[in-house]
């Protein structure tokens, strides 16, 4: 295998954080969920090497862990952006132009649903409902809600977050 291919296939992860999390929960019955949640909080996602570490240290099959990770939407197996942009695709938002808002996000950042920019700054998610129908169309960037969006307002929101950091 070439050195480049090896770099792509082998994920270099410092397991100290995962080991610290596991140490904290090691003697707790039913520790798998809190361990996975804490590992995701530490890394921002669940890196593949941590799955095998958890399996070994908690004496659980890796396949069982993957079953949990793929069942619950809260867990992510790939790195995510610093800013999670959730585009509401509910009925009220759809009727008021959510499709165009999603297209604008794709045009400006080059990502669609469940995709992350290469610089790990943005992740796009299309969600069923944000619960702010009176402000349709709506997006959330992390915990901030932006409503009554137009393409121009969407551009302003994107530019705001691009300028951060």
C-alpha positions as CSV (number, residue, x, y, z in Angstrom):
1,X,0.0,0.0,0.0
2,X,1.4,3.4,-0.9
3,X,2.1,5.9,1.9
4,X,-0.7,8.2,0.6
5,X,-3.3,5.4,0.6
6,X,-2.2,4.4,4.1
7,X,-2.7,7.9,5.3
8,X,-6.3,8.0,3.9
9,X,-7.3,4.6,5.3
10,X,-5.7,4.8,8.8
11,X,-7.3,7.4,11.0
12,X,-4.9,8.8,13.5
13,X,-6.8,9.5,16.7
14,X,-5.4,10.3,20.1
15,X,-7.2,7.7,22.3
16,X,-6.4,9.4,25.6
17,X,-9.7,11.2,25.6
18,X,-11.7,8.1,24.9
19,X,-9.7,6.2,27.6
20,X,-10.5,8.9,30.1
21,X,-14.2,8.7,29.3
22,X,-14.2,4.9,29.6
23,X,-12.3,5.1,32.9
24,X,-15.0,7.3,34.3
25,X,-17.8,4.9,33.4
26,X,-16.0,1.5,33.6
27,X,-17.7,0.3,36.8
28,X,-21.2,1.6,35.8
29,X,-23.8,-0.9,34.6
30,X,-25.3,0.1,31.2
31,X,-22.4,2.5,30.5
32,X,-22.4,2.2,26.7
33,X,-24.7,5.1,25.9
34,X,-23.1,7.6,28.2
35,X,-19.6,6.5,27.1
36,X,-20.6,7.0,23.4
37,X,-22.2,10.3,24.1
38,X,-19.1,11.5,26.0
39,X,-16.8,10.3,23.3
40,X,-18.8,12.1,20.7
41,X,-18.7,15.3,22.8
42,X,-14.9,15.0,23.1
43,X,-14.2,14.3,19.4
44,X,-17.2,15.9,17.8
45,X,-18.1,12.5,16.3
46,X,-17.4,8.8,17.0
47,X,-14.0,7.9,15.4
48,X,-13.7,4.3,14.2
49,X,-10.7,3.5,16.5
50,X,-12.7,4.5,19.6
51,X,-15.4,1.9,18.7
52,X,-12.9,-0.8,19.0
53,X,-11.4,0.6,22.2
54,X,-14.9,0.8,23.8
55,X,-15.7,-2.8,22.6
56,X,-12.5,-4.1,24.2
57,X,-12.7,-2.1,27.4
58,X,-16.5,-2.6,28.0
59,X,-16.4,-6.2,26.8
60,X,-19.0,-5.5,24.1
61,X,-18.9,-6.6,20.5
62,X,-18.1,-3.8,18.0
63,X,-21.1,-4.9,16.0
64,X,-23.3,-4.1,18.9
65,X,-21.8,-0.7,19.2
66,X,-22.3,0.0,15.5
67,X,-25.9,-1.1,16.0
68,X,-26.4,1.6,18.6
69,X,-24.5,4.2,16.6
70,X,-26.5,3.6,13.4
71,X,-29.9,3.3,15.2
72,X,-29.7,6.7,17.1
73,X,-29.6,9.8,15.0
74,X,-27.7,11.6,17.7
75,X,-24.5,9.8,16.8
76,X,-22.2,10.6,13.9
77,X,-19.5,8.5,12.4
78,X,-17.9,11.2,10.3
79,X,-16.4,14.5,11.4
80,X,-18.9,17.4,11.4
81,X,-18.6,21.1,10.9
82,X,-18.2,23.6,13.6
83,X,-21.5,25.1,12.4
84,X,-24.4,22.8,11.8
85,X,-26.9,24.4,9.4
86,X,-30.3,22.8,9.7
87,X,-32.7,23.7,6.9
88,X,-36.3,23.1,7.9
89,X,-38.1,21.2,5.1
90,X,-41.5,21.0,6.9
91,X,-44.7,21.9,5.2
92,X,-44.9,25.6,6.1
93,X,-41.2,26.0,5.2
94,X,-41.6,24.0,2.0
95,X,-44.5,26.1,0.8
96,X,-42.6,29.3,1.6
97,X,-39.4,28.4,-0.3
98,X,-37.2,26.0,1.8
99,X,-36.1,24.3,-1.4
100,X,-34.6,27.6,-2.6
101,X,-32.9,28.1,0.7
102,X,-31.4,24.6,0.6
103,X,-30.2,25.3,-3.0
104,X,-28.6,28.6,-1.9
105,X,-26.7,26.7,0.9
106,X,-25.5,24.2,-1.7
107,X,-24.5,26.9,-4.2
108,X,-22.6,28.9,-1.6
109,X,-20.9,26.2,0.4
110,X,-20.9,23.3,-2.1
111,X,-22.6,20.9,0.3
112,X,-26.0,19.2,0.4
113,X,-27.8,17.2,3.1
114,X,-25.5,15.4,5.5
115,X,-22.4,16.8,3.9
116,X,-19.6,18.8,5.5
117,X,-17.2,21.3,3.9
118,X,-13.6,20.2,3.6
119,X,-12.5,22.8,6.1
120,X,-14.9,21.3,8.7
121,X,-16.6,24.6,9.1
122,X,-20.1,23.7,8.0
123,X,-22.4,20.7,7.9
124,X,-25.8,20.8,6.2
125,X,-28.8,18.9,7.5
126,X,-32.3,19.0,6.1
127,X,-34.7,18.4,8.9
128,X,-38.4,17.6,9.0
129,X,-39.4,20.5,11.3
130,X,-37.7,23.0,13.5
131,X,-40.9,24.1,15.2
132,X,-40.9,27.7,14.1
133,X,-43.6,27.5,11.4
134,X,-44.7,31.1,11.9
135,X,-41.2,32.2,10.8
136,X,-41.0,30.0,7.7
137,X,-38.7,29.4,5.9
138,X,-36.4,28.8,8.8
139,X,-32.8,27.5,9.4
140,X,-30.9,26.9,12.6
141,X,-27.1,27.4,12.8
142,X,-26.2,25.4,15.9
143,X,-28.6,26.9,18.4
144,X,-29.4,30.2,16.6
145,X,-32.7,30.4,14.6
146,X,-33.1,32.5,11.5
147,X,-36.6,32.9,10.0
148,X,-38.4,34.6,7.2
149,X,-35.5,33.8,5.0
150,X,-34.9,35.0,1.5
151,X,-31.9,34.1,-0.7
152,X,-30.4,37.5,0.3
153,X,-30.9,36.9,4.0
154,X,-29.5,33.4,3.6
155,X,-26.4,34.8,2.0
156,X,-26.0,37.2,5.0
157,X,-26.2,34.4,7.5
158,X,-23.7,32.3,5.6
159,X,-21.3,35.3,5.3
160,X,-21.7,36.0,9.0
161,X,-20.5,32.5,9.9
162,X,-17.8,32.4,7.2
163,X,-16.3,35.5,8.8
164,X,-16.1,34.0,12.2
165,X,-12.8,32.5,13.5
